[in-house]
Amino acid sequence: ILAGQVFTPTQSETDNGADGAALTPREREVLFCLQRGESNKQIARVLDIQETTVKLHLRSLALKLEARNRTEVVVKAIQSGLIA
């Protein structure tokens, strides 16, 4: 996602994962940036939000996916079908 672009999820991206964790649209945007290996600062710039807000979204993602770190968030999101 480039600055100024609108994120439009596909049908599979709007479904809940196998664990039933419903992600917000912003959490999904953060997740896709995270999958690309972007840092918190890069994610904040791309999404035009504060770095602190990125950290809150990452914490929420980790809780919903029962992950211990950002790498595990991506792995569990892939395993549950939230991202490809």
N, C-alpha and C positions, 0 to 999 in steps of 0.2 A: 504494500500500500504506500503510495507516494503522498506527500503532503498535498492536501486539496482533493484527493480522490475519495470517492464514497465507497465504502465497503458494503457489498451486497452478498450475503451468504446464499449458498445453494441450498436446496431442500435437505440434503444430507447434513449440511452444516447447521441447520436450524433444529434438527432432531436432538433429543437428549442422548447422552452416551449410555452404554450398557449399565452403568451404575446409577442412572437416573438423575445425575447432576445437571440441572438446568443452568446453562451459562448465559449471562447477559450479552447483548451485542458487543459492548465494550470489552468484556472479558474475552470474547472470541477474537476481537481485533488484537488484543494484547497477546493472546495465544499464538496467532499466526505470525506476529512479529517475533515472538520468542522462538518459534519453530525455525525461523530464518537465522537465528543466532544473534539477534540484535541485543545490545545492552539496554539497561533500564533508561539510560540517557537517550539513546537512539530511539527507543520506543516512545518516550515522552515527546521528542521532537516530531516524529512522524505523525503521532496522534494529536499533537498540540495540547498536551496535558502536562501537569507537573510530574516530576520524577517520583515524588512521594505518592501520587495517585497511582502510578504504575506499580509501585511496591504494594499498595493496598489491593490492586487487582490480582497481582501475583499471589499474595497471601490467600485471597479468596479462591483462586484457582487451585492452589495447593490443598486447601481444606476440602473443596468439593471433589477433587480427584484423589484425595488421600495420598498426597505426594509429599516428600520431605524436602525437595529442592527443585529448582527450575528445570533441570534435565529430566527428572522424574515426572514433572508436570507434562512435558512434551511426550514422553514415552507412554504415560497412562492415557493421554488424550488420543494418541494414535491407536493404542490397544482398544480403547472404548469406541473408536470410530468417529470421534469428534473432528479429527483432522486426518488427512491422507499422509 
